[in-house]
């Protein structure tokens, strides 16, 4: 231990003894760290600089300038080189400065090589372990710390990244988007003709649903699904598949009850040539009209919970289904709104287990490729890191928020491969 670490840790012991114990137990040996010099110096950790090497104070001020000038409480997620908290304690309008390290080992490394005593000793500073699902009202997220966040803070990391990208994401869903309006116009006859999805009739005693997505683990669950499908409708789970899973299921002789499609880019090439009349389709106004017209079975429609559908809903009311980027979301919400209280997830991986992006489909055919999945990760059911991408991380976290809002519903998975979904229990089989 360095003298600097002991000096910094002594302050933490006096003020936050439990956190000090955790820091004292963290090893910094797994990091590849080096000093980087420009106009100023910073530390590079695993190839990521903790701050600018040219003008650290100017960079820290840019972070602080994001804050509401009238706020008197601020939360700092990550520490960087300690420059931001060092400047924050100079602001007399701040009554509380919450600081949440996103990686305790990284924080221990910083304390080993730098003097952070001034801001650590400030009475307004509160060093704490953050909540994973609730962001502070006024906060600053230090970018390098997001990239270096540890497993314990991976959920919080994902929500912070989502917030950083919220404006960009919202710009992709403008109410006055000309292409979207044109697609809605194309589908107006179908929307008027076909009933809303809440009119789907399920068996009186049916309480469970199997939600089938296209994650790689689906390939290990075909046998379970085949057994389910052979059961009488009154006792088997209702099978709801996402659109891109249908080819895989048909290839295995599995016929779902319902297919949900939402992506405007899904075309007939993503679906089997001979669409079974036994399968009902739930579609949205953005759906390719050729897909709607060619579907052989019953057809129902729905809107998402986004504001882009508010005007259409006021003129032509339909069921509103939860969605935040993934077709898995409305498929699950459909089951819940139909009154089913047990949801079993298959192929809902939000990651690339088994070094694959999807079941059935070749790498890259649905967009993502395993060749570009080495930068981002989530934890699987065994606590191991598994490759993913930023979009899948977002879909996962929004599903977890949805699950938290439905305490009356039980959620299950039958494999620990793929992303761990908080709020979902594991069990071997539902048969």
Helices and strands as residue ranges (DSSP letters): H 3-15, H 17-25, E 33-37, E 41-45, E 48-49, H 56-64, E 73-77, H 83-88, E 96-100, H 104-113, H 117-121, E 125-127, E 139-141, H 143-147, G 151-153, H 154-164, H 166-171, H 178-186, H 188-193, E 195-196, G 197-199, E 208-212, G 216-220, H 222-230, E 238-242, G 243-245, H 246-251, E 258-260, G 268-270, E 280-284, H 289-294, E 299-304, G 307-309, H 310-315, E 320-321, H 327-337, E 342-346, G 353-355, G 370-372, E 376-379, E 385-388, H 390-404, E 410-413, E 425-426
